[in-house]
Amino acid sequence: MTDSMIILLAGIFLPLFPMSMVFNAIIEKIKYVWVRAVLFVVWPLCGLLIVFNSNVVIPGWLLPLALATSALYALRMLSLRGVDQWCGFLATSLWSLLWLAVMQDATAVLLNSYALSMSVPLVLLVLLSAGLEQRFGAAYTGLYGGLGRAIPRFAGILVTVVVAAIATPLFPTFFIMLDMVVETVSATPLTAMVLLLIWLLWSWAGARLIQGLIVGRASDVKIADMGNTTTSLFSLALLALIVAGVYLGGVIL
């Protein structure tokens, strides 16, 4: 198999436009939440497996394509209302940047930890989206508001998970992005600027998502909040992410 064919195949799993549309098309068709959650974990790992088992030579044009793919999906997130679609587009934007880490000669172990660190908050968000669908019949911003008042425990976990997903300190993706910016700022300042722009778009999209779900007037209809056990499990997962982020930061910075 030629290098071009390998890159096209890997570009499905480590998204490169237009192959990036494959993942989002598949996610949109899958209705089982646990299948979606597993897919968010294994998808980028498959791409890394292809890259490392093929010894492919990365061409120079791949970096701008990867950055453009990430920026495109980050920009499109601003107009999305569906939580699942928002999650899929964020995953595409995040995983595209793994190509940059590949070009920086990161080890296979480190790259796999990058992929898992990026994916775990997305898995949690997929599970929370399913919780919204169970309570309200759909998971869309603007369809209902005031979750902070109506179901405060669920809302608190949701906000923290979104914050973790968009590369906020002290979560792992923050340190991954910081390392990428530091590595590129002296050699290719334009790449560092694009990374910062993508980071800004994630934050903007995350703020819009939170605003569309959490704030506003709460419904008068009684909705069951997240139970104590589920709250504890999500809290432990988020605490583990913070610990992993601090550890990863110590390793790569």
C-alpha positions as CSV (number, residue, x, y, z in Angstrom):
1,M,0.0,0.0,0.0
2,T,1.4,3.4,-1.0
3,D,2.0,6.2,1.5
4,S,-0.9,8.2,0.0
5,M,-3.3,5.3,0.5
6,I,-2.2,4.9,4.1
7,I,-2.7,8.6,4.8
8,L,-6.1,8.5,3.2
9,L,-7.0,5.5,5.4
10,A,-5.5,7.0,8.6
11,G,-7.2,10.3,7.7
12,I,-10.6,8.7,8.4
13,F,-9.6,7.9,12.0
14,L,-7.3,10.9,12.6
15,P,-9.7,13.2,10.7
16,L,-8.6,15.0,7.6
17,F,-11.2,16.8,5.5
18,P,-13.1,15.4,3.6
19,M,-12.5,11.9,5.2
20,S,-13.5,13.5,8.5
21,M,-17.1,13.3,7.4
22,V,-17.1,9.5,7.8
23,F,-16.9,9.6,11.6
24,N,-19.7,12.1,12.1
25,A,-21.9,10.3,9.6
26,I,-21.5,7.1,11.5
27,I,-22.0,8.7,14.9
28,E,-25.2,10.3,13.7
29,K,-26.6,6.9,12.7
30,I,-25.8,5.0,15.9
31,K,-28.5,5.2,18.5
32,Y,-27.0,3.0,21.2
33,V,-25.2,5.3,23.7
34,W,-22.7,2.7,24.8
35,V,-21.7,2.0,21.2
36,R,-21.2,5.7,20.6
37,A,-19.1,5.9,23.8
38,V,-16.8,3.0,22.8
39,L,-16.5,4.5,19.3
40,F,-15.2,7.8,20.8
41,V,-12.4,5.8,22.5
42,V,-11.3,3.4,19.8
43,W,-11.6,5.7,16.7
44,P,-8.4,7.8,17.2
45,L,-6.5,4.8,18.5
46,C,-7.2,3.0,15.2
47,G,-5.7,5.9,13.3
48,L,-2.6,5.9,15.5
49,L,-2.3,2.1,15.0
50,I,-2.3,2.6,11.2
51,V,0.3,5.3,11.3
52,F,2.7,3.5,13.6
53,N,2.4,0.1,11.9
54,S,3.0,1.5,8.4
55,N,6.1,3.7,8.9
56,V,4.5,6.2,6.5
57,V,6.4,9.3,5.5
58,I,4.3,12.3,6.5
59,P,4.2,14.8,3.6
60,G,4.5,18.6,4.2
61,W,1.0,19.4,2.9
62,L,-0.6,17.3,5.7
63,L,0.0,19.8,8.5
64,P,-2.0,22.7,6.9
65,L,-4.7,20.2,6.0
66,A,-4.9,18.9,9.6
67,L,-5.0,22.5,11.0
68,A,-7.6,23.5,8.5
69,T,-9.8,20.5,9.4
70,S,-9.5,21.2,13.1
71,A,-10.3,24.9,12.6
72,L,-13.2,24.2,10.3
73,Y,-15.0,21.9,12.8
74,A,-14.2,24.2,15.7
75,L,-15.9,27.0,13.7
76,R,-18.9,24.9,12.8
77,M,-19.4,24.0,16.5
78,L,-20.5,27.6,17.1
79,S,-23.8,27.1,15.1
80,L,-24.7,23.6,16.5
81,R,-27.7,23.0,18.8
82,G,-27.5,19.2,19.1
83,V,-25.2,18.0,22.0
84,D,-24.3,14.8,20.2
85,Q,-23.3,16.6,17.0
86,W,-21.4,19.2,19.0
87,C,-19.5,16.3,20.7
88,G,-18.7,14.7,17.3
89,F,-17.4,17.9,15.8
90,L,-15.3,18.6,18.8
91,A,-13.8,15.1,18.6
92,T,-13.0,15.7,14.9
93,S,-11.4,19.0,15.7
94,L,-9.3,17.5,18.6
95,W,-8.2,14.3,16.8
96,S,-7.1,16.2,13.7
97,L,-4.4,17.8,15.9
98,L,-2.9,14.4,16.7
99,W,-1.2,14.7,13.3
100,L,0.8,17.6,14.7
101,A,2.0,15.4,17.6
102,V,2.9,12.7,15.1
103,M,5.0,15.1,13.2
104,Q,6.7,16.2,16.4
105,D,7.9,12.6,16.8
106,A,6.0,11.9,19.9
107,T,6.2,8.2,21.1
108,A,3.4,5.8,20.5
109,V,2.7,5.6,24.2
110,L,2.5,9.4,24.5
111,L,0.3,9.7,21.5
112,N,-2.1,7.0,22.7
113,S,-2.3,8.8,26.1
114,Y,-3.1,12.0,24.1
115,A,-5.9,10.3,22.2
116,L,-7.4,8.8,25.4
117,S,-7.1,12.1,27.3
118,M,-9.0,13.9,24.5
119,S,-11.7,11.2,24.3
120,V,-12.6,10.6,27.9
121,P,-14.4,13.9,28.4
122,L,-16.3,13.3,25.2
123,V,-17.4,9.9,26.4
124,L,-18.7,11.6,29.6
125,L,-20.5,14.1,27.5
126,V,-22.1,11.4,25.4
127,L,-23.5,9.8,28.5
128,L,-24.8,13.1,29.8
129,S,-26.4,13.8,26.4
130,A,-28.2,10.4,26.8
131,G,-29.4,11.6,30.2
132,L,-30.8,14.8,28.7
133,E,-32.7,12.7,26.1
134,Q,-34.1,10.5,28.8
135,R,-35.4,13.5,30.8
136,F,-36.5,15.8,28.0
137,G,-36.8,13.6,24.9
138,A,-33.9,15.4,23.1
139,A,-30.5,17.0,23.7
140,Y,-30.6,20.4,22.1
141,T,-29.6,23.9,23.2
142,G,-32.4,26.4,23.4
143,L,-35.0,23.6,23.7
144,Y,-35.1,23.9,27.4
145,G,-33.2,26.1,29.8
146,G,-32.5,26.7,33.4
147,L,-31.0,23.3,34.1
148,G,-28.9,25.0,36.8
149,R,-32.0,25.5,38.8
150,A,-34.1,22.5,37.6
151,I,-31.4,19.8,38.0
152,P,-28.4,21.4,39.7
153,R,-26.3,18.3,40.2
154,F,-26.7,17.3,36.6
155,A,-26.0,20.8,35.5
156,G,-22.8,21.1,37.6
157,I,-21.4,17.8,36.2
158,L,-22.4,18.9,32.6
159,V,-20.6,22.2,32.9
160,T,-17.4,20.6,34.4
161,V,-17.4,18.0,31.6
162,V,-17.7,20.6,28.9
163,V,-14.9,22.6,30.6
164,A,-12.7,19.5,30.6
165,A,-13.5,18.8,26.9
166,I,-12.5,22.3,25.7
167,A,-8.9,22.1,27.1
168,T,-9.3,24.1,30.3
169,P,-6.7,23.9,33.1
170,L,-6.0,21.4,34.8
171,F,-7.4,18.8,32.4
172,P,-5.2,16.8,30.1
173,T,-6.1,18.4,26.8
174,F,-5.0,21.8,28.2
175,F,-1.4,20.5,28.7
176,I,-1.5,18.8,25.3
177,M,-2.5,22.0,23.6
178,L,0.0,24.0,25.6
179,D,2.8,21.6,24.6
180,M,1.8,21.9,20.9
181,V,1.9,25.7,21.1
182,V,5.2,25.8,22.9
183,E,6.8,23.3,20.4
184,T,5.6,25.4,17.4
185,V,5.8,29.0,18.5
186,S,9.5,29.5,17.7
187,A,9.8,27.3,14.5
188,T,6.4,28.0,12.9
189,P,4.7,31.0,14.6
190,L,1.8,30.8,12.2
191,T,1.0,27.2,13.3
192,A,1.0,28.4,16.9
193,M,-1.4,31.2,16.1
194,V,-3.8,28.8,14.3
195,L,-3.7,26.5,17.4
196,L,-4.5,29.4,19.7
197,L,-7.4,30.4,17.4
198,I,-8.8,26.8,17.4
199,W,-8.5,26.8,21.2
200,L,-10.4,30.1,21.4
201,L,-13.1,28.7,19.1
202,W,-13.5,25.6,21.4
203,S,-13.9,27.9,24.4
204,W,-16.5,30.1,22.6
205,A,-18.5,27.0,21.4
206,G,-18.3,25.6,24.9
207,A,-19.6,28.8,26.4
208,R,-22.5,28.9,23.9
209,L,-23.4,25.3,24.7
210,I,-23.4,25.9,28.4
211,Q,-25.5,29.1,28.0
212,G,-28.0,27.3,25.8
213,L,-28.5,24.5,28.4
214,I,-27.8,25.9,31.9
215,V,-29.0,29.5,32.1
216,G,-32.5,30.8,31.6
217,R,-35.9,30.3,33.2
218,A,-36.4,26.8,34.6
219,S,-39.4,24.8,33.5
220,D,-42.2,24.3,36.0
221,V,-42.3,20.6,35.2
222,K,-40.5,18.5,37.8
223,I,-37.5,16.6,36.4
224,A,-35.4,14.1,38.3
225,D,-31.9,15.2,39.1
226,M,-28.8,13.1,38.9
227,G,-28.7,10.5,41.7
228,N,-26.0,10.5,44.4
229,T,-24.3,7.4,43.0
230,T,-24.2,8.7,39.5
231,T,-22.9,12.1,40.6
232,S,-20.2,10.4,42.6
233,L,-19.1,8.3,39.6
234,F,-18.9,11.3,37.3
235,S,-17.1,13.3,40.0
236,L,-14.5,10.5,40.4
237,A,-14.0,10.4,36.6
238,L,-13.4,14.1,36.5
239,L,-11.1,14.0,39.5
240,A,-9.1,11.2,37.7
241,L,-8.9,13.4,34.7
242,I,-7.4,16.3,36.7
243,V,-4.9,13.9,38.3
244,A,-4.0,12.6,34.8
245,G,-3.7,16.1,33.5
246,V,-1.3,17.2,36.2
247,Y,0.8,14.1,35.6
248,L,0.7,14.5,31.9
249,G,1.7,18.1,32.3
250,G,4.7,17.1,34.3
251,V,5.8,14.6,31.6
252,I,5.5,16.7,28.5
253,L,6.3,20.2,29.8
